[in-house]
Amino acid sequence: MTPPQKLNAAPPAAPASSVKRGAAVARPQTAEERRRAQRVLLKMPVLVHVSGKANPLHGFTHTVSASGAMIVLPEGIPLGTKLSIENPKTQKKVEAHVVRPPQLNADGSLVPVEFTTPSPQFWNIFFPPNASN
């Protein structure tokens, strides 16, 4: 005799890296869904202080988040470089580091930076909640 089976057993949970849509279709998460923090398009001036350089680099933000930014600078900064970013409007500074090699675009070098600790108030804007929350 076979043991009784549960008829209303829940299907196995989808892995955390997939999204369930409809009946039973799962797909991988998009980059936007995997992000830790919401990105916001914001062009504002910044000063980037790099140790060993006498003067700060003048640049501007491309996108910002509570945990970092994509900054456009006149020159690239190597991956792993520790720096501080200054908001000249508020004169606040935050410690950060370069998380990927810079990429060139028409405006200069796109330098992706991450704050040492999340600092959502640094940009002086309100970040919308993540869609997953």
NORLINLIN-V581027 format. One line per field, one symbol per residue. ss: DSSP state (~ for helix, > for strand, _ for the rest). phi: phi as a letter, one per 40 degrees, with the letter a starting at -180 (. if undefined). burial: 1 if it has 16 or more other ideal C-beta (glycine too) atoms within 10 Angstrom, else 0. Layout:
ss = ???
phi = ???
burial = ???
//
This chain:
ss = _________________>>>>___>>>>__~~~~_____>>___>>>>>>______>>>>>>>>>__>>>>>>________>>>>>>____>>>>>>>____>>>__>>>>>>>>__________________
phi = .cccbccbccccccdccbbcbgcacbbcccdcccdcbccbcabacabbcbcgbcbcccaacbbbacbiabbcbcacbcdgccabbbcccbgcbacaacbaccbcbcciccbcbbccbdbccdcgbcccccccc
burial = 0000000000000000000000000000000000001111000001110100000110101101111111111001100010101110000001010100010000011111111000110110000000000
//
